Amino acid sequence: MSRLAQPVNMTSTTDQPDRFIVGGNWRIIQYGQNFGANAWFPEGNGVARHRDVVLMELEALRQVGIQLVRVGLLDDGRTLLDDDARVVGYDDIFRNDVRLFLELAQAARMQVEFFLLDFLVAAKPLRTGDVLMQGRPQLFLDQSRRRQFISDFLRPFLREFGNHPTLFGLDIINEPEWLISQDEGGGWEFVSHADRQAQEPLPARQVKEFISECIATIRALAPTQLVTVGISGVLIPLIADLDLDYFAPHHYPWMGDFRNILDALPEGKPWLLEEYPTHNAPMSLTDYLDSVWEMGGSGALMWNLTPGIDEYTFPHERQEAIWAELRNWIAS
């Protein structure tokens, strides 16, 4: 019998999940460009422009057993925010891309976890032509920018999409620990690429206030929606006091033994492994899946379903072998 036979219950705190969620992070088309438009592509270069390709990919992923895709909604803000972190891009192009993506995912019987922002939104500013990539720490540091983000983006987004049946959950920000100093429980000092590091660490209080304000807005407008924050497993204490529905740890080789994440997980809430490597990894794909299953996790999402995007993602020539391993594990 398949391990995916029973309905999922993310509110369960028992040692054995009701069903194990098999999923993956997915780049879709291009980082920062899947939803909305900017000066590079004034008419958009996202899901609506590549509809048939996206549908084909979703159906292919479903056939190998993927149930849930984790996708960046805003990434570093390049289609939504201007250079001063003001919301300017929540328009028909953006909404049409989101609407179509959720419809295509639903047609493929797939669920979606959106992470609203990537920590790179506040990293060192980079510019190509008229498009600013990264470089918007004001979103966390300036209360007026935070209010405008919520009023002009998050509220209307939730009213339109917050209760969509294929939406599994909302992850407020991907790996906020890289914006916060070690002294405050983060890892800003250890960001290995200079162009991915914020110019200076952000105060943990202000980053967590932004997250909490987003959570409160979601609770008010989409009260049945699950909420989390993706974070390196060994740094979970940084967000342990937030009002999350489930914990979403990530694991990579630098963290040591995978079971270390259990030491950091607070008791009383479910968890799923939101990122794990499929290349240059300390364990095989099936070892990760077995471990999360045995440790009582509710699921595991591989990094990444798009082959070859970095050193932790399986190369193109390994794709068929990875899919075979996944199918066999699900059927076991």
Disulfide bonds with the S-S distance in Angstrom:
none
